[in-house]
Every structure is written in C-alpha cells, then in structure tokens.
Amino acid sequence: PLSLIVALAIVATLFVYFVSNAVLKSRRRPVVSGAEQLLGSTGIMLNDMQSDGVISEGWARVRSEQWRAQSMVTLAKGQRVRVVSRTGLILAVVPINEVEPGELI
C-alpha cells in the first residue's frame, strides 16, 4: 500500500535527520579527554624534582591525576606548571609565573 511506503519514508527521513543532527553537534564540542585535553593544562608539583643531568623529573598533579613530569629546569614542590607535551605517561612541563600576562589577579 502506498500509505505504508509514505509512512516508512517519513520515519526513515526523520531518523536520518535526528541522527545526523546529533553527530554534527557532537563534533563541535571541545575535547574533554586524551592527550589533546592535557596540552596547555596547568598543574602543581607534588615533590621537588630530582635532576640527573639535563632533565629533571618528579611528580605533578594535573587535572586531578598524578603524572610523572619532566622539565629542563628544576621545579620545587608546590610550584605551578603548564603541560607542553606528552610522551607515553610522562608529561613535559614548564614553570608558570605567579601571574601570567593577561591573567586576572
């Protein structure tokens, strides 16, 4: 019957419309997990870094998680850091000045 074909076509069209609309909305959302989310994040050093030559290593809390952190400069416990890259489970961090340019006090 023609009415059944029309009804199925309308249902299928509505289904495709709503699914494609949901997919497009999800693509516009910011990244909330993974390596991309960590880059640029700030954290705090949990201990004094220990240096073994050029690279210093220690532990930092970033996004409520503890990470092994490496830096070209020795950082102290409680110092604020910013993540610049990630290799495996090790974050490369740099120190943050107490007040960043453009940051509100």
Rosetta constraint file for C-alpha pairs under 8 A:
AtomPair CA 1 CA 5 HARMONIC 6.75 0.50
AtomPair CA 2 CA 6 HARMONIC 6.28 0.50
AtomPair CA 3 CA 7 HARMONIC 6.11 0.50
AtomPair CA 4 CA 8 HARMONIC 6.13 0.50
AtomPair CA 5 CA 9 HARMONIC 6.10 0.50
AtomPair CA 6 CA 10 HARMONIC 6.20 0.50
AtomPair CA 7 CA 11 HARMONIC 6.23 0.50
AtomPair CA 8 CA 12 HARMONIC 6.01 0.50
AtomPair CA 9 CA 13 HARMONIC 6.05 0.50
AtomPair CA 10 CA 14 HARMONIC 6.15 0.50
AtomPair CA 11 CA 15 HARMONIC 6.12 0.50
AtomPair CA 12 CA 16 HARMONIC 6.20 0.50
AtomPair CA 13 CA 17 HARMONIC 6.10 0.50
AtomPair CA 14 CA 18 HARMONIC 6.19 0.50
AtomPair CA 15 CA 19 HARMONIC 6.11 0.50
AtomPair CA 16 CA 20 HARMONIC 5.96 0.50
AtomPair CA 17 CA 21 HARMONIC 6.04 0.50
AtomPair CA 18 CA 22 HARMONIC 6.18 0.50
AtomPair CA 19 CA 23 HARMONIC 6.27 0.50
AtomPair CA 20 CA 24 HARMONIC 6.19 0.50
AtomPair CA 21 CA 25 HARMONIC 6.29 0.50
AtomPair CA 22 CA 26 HARMONIC 6.25 0.50
AtomPair CA 23 CA 27 HARMONIC 6.41 0.50
AtomPair CA 24 CA 28 HARMONIC 6.82 0.50
AtomPair CA 25 CA 29 HARMONIC 6.94 0.50
AtomPair CA 31 CA 36 HARMONIC 6.93 0.50
AtomPair CA 31 CA 37 HARMONIC 5.96 0.50
AtomPair CA 32 CA 37 HARMONIC 5.72 0.50
AtomPair CA 33 CA 37 HARMONIC 5.33 0.50
AtomPair CA 33 CA 38 HARMONIC 7.78 0.50
AtomPair CA 34 CA 38 HARMONIC 6.94 0.50
AtomPair CA 35 CA 39 HARMONIC 6.68 0.50
AtomPair CA 35 CA 86 HARMONIC 6.98 0.50
AtomPair CA 37 CA 41 HARMONIC 7.41 0.50
AtomPair CA 38 CA 62 HARMONIC 7.98 0.50
AtomPair CA 38 CA 63 HARMONIC 7.91 0.50
AtomPair CA 38 CA 83 HARMONIC 6.76 0.50
AtomPair CA 39 CA 83 HARMONIC 5.43 0.50
AtomPair CA 39 CA 84 HARMONIC 5.66 0.50
AtomPair CA 39 CA 85 HARMONIC 6.05 0.50
AtomPair CA 39 CA 86 HARMONIC 7.66 0.50
AtomPair CA 40 CA 82 HARMONIC 5.91 0.50
AtomPair CA 40 CA 83 HARMONIC 5.17 0.50
AtomPair CA 40 CA 84 HARMONIC 6.03 0.50
AtomPair CA 41 CA 62 HARMONIC 7.02 0.50
AtomPair CA 41 CA 63 HARMONIC 7.45 0.50
AtomPair CA 41 CA 82 HARMONIC 5.72 0.50
AtomPair CA 41 CA 83 HARMONIC 5.56 0.50
AtomPair CA 42 CA 62 HARMONIC 6.25 0.50
AtomPair CA 42 CA 63 HARMONIC 7.70 0.50
AtomPair CA 42 CA 80 HARMONIC 7.03 0.50
AtomPair CA 42 CA 81 HARMONIC 5.59 0.50
AtomPair CA 42 CA 82 HARMONIC 4.41 0.50
AtomPair CA 42 CA 83 HARMONIC 6.33 0.50
AtomPair CA 43 CA 60 HARMONIC 6.53 0.50
AtomPair CA 43 CA 61 HARMONIC 5.39 0.50
AtomPair CA 43 CA 62 HARMONIC 4.36 0.50
AtomPair CA 43 CA 63 HARMONIC 7.00 0.50
AtomPair CA 43 CA 80 HARMONIC 5.73 0.50
AtomPair CA 43 CA 81 HARMONIC 5.25 0.50
AtomPair CA 43 CA 82 HARMONIC 6.29 0.50
AtomPair CA 43 CA 83 HARMONIC 7.81 0.50
AtomPair CA 44 CA 60 HARMONIC 5.54 0.50
AtomPair CA 44 CA 61 HARMONIC 5.44 0.50
AtomPair CA 44 CA 62 HARMONIC 6.86 0.50
AtomPair CA 44 CA 77 HARMONIC 7.74 0.50
AtomPair CA 44 CA 78 HARMONIC 5.65 0.50
AtomPair CA 44 CA 79 HARMONIC 5.57 0.50
AtomPair CA 44 CA 80 HARMONIC 4.50 0.50
AtomPair CA 44 CA 81 HARMONIC 5.78 0.50
AtomPair CA 45 CA 58 HARMONIC 7.63 0.50
AtomPair CA 45 CA 59 HARMONIC 6.11 0.50
AtomPair CA 45 CA 60 HARMONIC 4.25 0.50
AtomPair CA 45 CA 61 HARMONIC 6.38 0.50
AtomPair CA 45 CA 75 HARMONIC 7.45 0.50
AtomPair CA 45 CA 76 HARMONIC 6.80 0.50
AtomPair CA 45 CA 77 HARMONIC 5.04 0.50
AtomPair CA 45 CA 78 HARMONIC 5.07 0.50
AtomPair CA 45 CA 79 HARMONIC 5.44 0.50
AtomPair CA 45 CA 80 HARMONIC 6.49 0.50
AtomPair CA 45 CA 81 HARMONIC 7.12 0.50
AtomPair CA 46 CA 58 HARMONIC 7.72 0.50
AtomPair CA 46 CA 59 HARMONIC 5.48 0.50
AtomPair CA 46 CA 60 HARMONIC 5.10 0.50
AtomPair CA 46 CA 61 HARMONIC 6.58 0.50
AtomPair CA 46 CA 77 HARMONIC 5.33 0.50
AtomPair CA 46 CA 78 HARMONIC 6.20 0.50
AtomPair CA 47 CA 58 HARMONIC 6.38 0.50
AtomPair CA 47 CA 59 HARMONIC 6.14 0.50
AtomPair CA 47 CA 60 HARMONIC 7.52 0.50
AtomPair CA 47 CA 76 HARMONIC 6.55 0.50
AtomPair CA 47 CA 77 HARMONIC 4.29 0.50
AtomPair CA 47 CA 78 HARMONIC 7.30 0.50
AtomPair CA 48 CA 58 HARMONIC 6.61 0.50
AtomPair CA 48 CA 74 HARMONIC 7.80 0.50
AtomPair CA 48 CA 75 HARMONIC 6.10 0.50
AtomPair CA 48 CA 76 HARMONIC 4.39 0.50
AtomPair CA 48 CA 77 HARMONIC 4.68 0.50
AtomPair CA 49 CA 56 HARMONIC 5.71 0.50
AtomPair CA 49 CA 57 HARMONIC 5.13 0.50
AtomPair CA 49 CA 58 HARMONIC 4.55 0.50
AtomPair CA 49 CA 59 HARMONIC 7.62 0.50
AtomPair CA 49 CA 74 HARMONIC 5.74 0.50
AtomPair CA 49 CA 75 HARMONIC 5.53 0.50
AtomPair CA 49 CA 76 HARMONIC 6.31 0.50
AtomPair CA 49 CA 77 HARMONIC 7.70 0.50
AtomPair CA 50 CA 56 HARMONIC 5.38 0.50
AtomPair CA 50 CA 57 HARMONIC 5.44 0.50
AtomPair CA 50 CA 58 HARMONIC 6.38 0.50
AtomPair CA 50 CA 74 HARMONIC 7.27 0.50
AtomPair CA 51 CA 55 HARMONIC 6.02 0.50
AtomPair CA 51 CA 56 HARMONIC 4.07 0.50
AtomPair CA 51 CA 57 HARMONIC 6.31 0.50
AtomPair CA 51 CA 74 HARMONIC 6.87 0.50
AtomPair CA 52 CA 56 HARMONIC 6.36 0.50
AtomPair CA 54 CA 72 HARMONIC 6.42 0.50
AtomPair CA 55 CA 70 HARMONIC 6.52 0.50
AtomPair CA 55 CA 71 HARMONIC 5.80 0.50
AtomPair CA 55 CA 72 HARMONIC 5.02 0.50
AtomPair CA 55 CA 73 HARMONIC 7.22 0.50
AtomPair CA 56 CA 70 HARMONIC 5.58 0.50
AtomPair CA 56 CA 71 HARMONIC 5.30 0.50
AtomPair CA 56 CA 72 HARMONIC 6.15 0.50
AtomPair CA 56 CA 73 HARMONIC 6.48 0.50
AtomPair CA 56 CA 74 HARMONIC 5.63 0.50
AtomPair CA 56 CA 75 HARMONIC 7.92 0.50
AtomPair CA 57 CA 68 HARMONIC 7.21 0.50
AtomPair CA 57 CA 69 HARMONIC 5.66 0.50
AtomPair CA 57 CA 70 HARMONIC 4.50 0.50
AtomPair CA 57 CA 71 HARMONIC 6.55 0.50
AtomPair CA 58 CA 68 HARMONIC 5.86 0.50
AtomPair CA 58 CA 69 HARMONIC 5.32 0.50
AtomPair CA 58 CA 70 HARMONIC 6.58 0.50
AtomPair CA 59 CA 66 HARMONIC 6.64 0.50
AtomPair CA 59 CA 67 HARMONIC 5.68 0.50
AtomPair CA 59 CA 68 HARMONIC 4.65 0.50
AtomPair CA 59 CA 69 HARMONIC 5.42 0.50
AtomPair CA 60 CA 66 HARMONIC 5.66 0.50
AtomPair CA 60 CA 67 HARMONIC 5.36 0.50
AtomPair CA 60 CA 68 HARMONIC 6.35 0.50
AtomPair CA 60 CA 69 HARMONIC 6.00 0.50
AtomPair CA 61 CA 65 HARMONIC 5.33 0.50
AtomPair CA 61 CA 66 HARMONIC 4.51 0.50
AtomPair CA 61 CA 67 HARMONIC 6.18 0.50
AtomPair CA 62 CA 66 HARMONIC 6.43 0.50
AtomPair CA 62 CA 67 HARMONIC 6.98 0.50
AtomPair CA 67 CA 89 HARMONIC 7.03 0.50
AtomPair CA 67 CA 90 HARMONIC 6.57 0.50
AtomPair CA 67 CA 91 HARMONIC 6.83 0.50
AtomPair CA 68 CA 89 HARMONIC 6.90 0.50
AtomPair CA 68 CA 90 HARMONIC 5.05 0.50
AtomPair CA 68 CA 91 HARMONIC 6.29 0.50
AtomPair CA 69 CA 90 HARMONIC 5.64 0.50
AtomPair CA 69 CA 91 HARMONIC 4.77 0.50
AtomPair CA 69 CA 92 HARMONIC 5.79 0.50
AtomPair CA 69 CA 93 HARMONIC 6.42 0.50
AtomPair CA 70 CA 90 HARMONIC 7.03 0.50
AtomPair CA 70 CA 91 HARMONIC 6.17 0.50
AtomPair CA 70 CA 92 HARMONIC 4.90 0.50
AtomPair CA 70 CA 93 HARMONIC 6.10 0.50
AtomPair CA 71 CA 75 HARMONIC 7.77 0.50
AtomPair CA 71 CA 92 HARMONIC 5.80 0.50
AtomPair CA 71 CA 93 HARMONIC 5.42 0.50
AtomPair CA 71 CA 94 HARMONIC 6.21 0.50
AtomPair CA 72 CA 94 HARMONIC 7.79 0.50
AtomPair CA 73 CA 94 HARMONIC 7.78 0.50
AtomPair CA 75 CA 79 HARMONIC 6.66 0.50
AtomPair CA 75 CA 95 HARMONIC 7.30 0.50
AtomPair CA 79 CA 95 HARMONIC 7.23 0.50
AtomPair CA 79 CA 96 HARMONIC 7.87 0.50
AtomPair CA 80 CA 95 HARMONIC 6.09 0.50
AtomPair CA 80 CA 96 HARMONIC 5.53 0.50
AtomPair CA 80 CA 97 HARMONIC 7.79 0.50
AtomPair CA 80 CA 98 HARMONIC 7.92 0.50
AtomPair CA 81 CA 93 HARMONIC 5.99 0.50
AtomPair CA 81 CA 94 HARMONIC 5.46 0.50
AtomPair CA 81 CA 95 HARMONIC 4.44 0.50
AtomPair CA 81 CA 96 HARMONIC 5.13 0.50
AtomPair CA 82 CA 93 HARMONIC 5.39 0.50
AtomPair CA 82 CA 94 HARMONIC 5.44 0.50
AtomPair CA 82 CA 95 HARMONIC 6.35 0.50
AtomPair CA 82 CA 96 HARMONIC 6.35 0.50
AtomPair CA 83 CA 91 HARMONIC 6.47 0.50
AtomPair CA 83 CA 92 HARMONIC 5.92 0.50
AtomPair CA 83 CA 93 HARMONIC 4.51 0.50
AtomPair CA 83 CA 94 HARMONIC 6.68 0.50
AtomPair CA 84 CA 91 HARMONIC 7.57 0.50
AtomPair CA 84 CA 92 HARMONIC 5.69 0.50
AtomPair CA 84 CA 93 HARMONIC 5.60 0.50
AtomPair CA 84 CA 94 HARMONIC 7.07 0.50
AtomPair CA 85 CA 91 HARMONIC 5.95 0.50
AtomPair CA 85 CA 92 HARMONIC 5.17 0.50
AtomPair CA 85 CA 93 HARMONIC 7.31 0.50
AtomPair CA 86 CA 90 HARMONIC 5.84 0.50
AtomPair CA 86 CA 91 HARMONIC 4.52 0.50
AtomPair CA 86 CA 92 HARMONIC 6.03 0.50
AtomPair CA 87 CA 91 HARMONIC 6.42 0.50
AtomPair CA 87 CA 92 HARMONIC 7.87 0.50
AtomPair CA 96 CA 100 HARMONIC 7.18 0.50
AtomPair CA 99 CA 103 HARMONIC 6.42 0.50
AtomPair CA 99 CA 104 HARMONIC 7.99 0.50
AtomPair CA 99 CA 105 HARMONIC 7.20 0.50
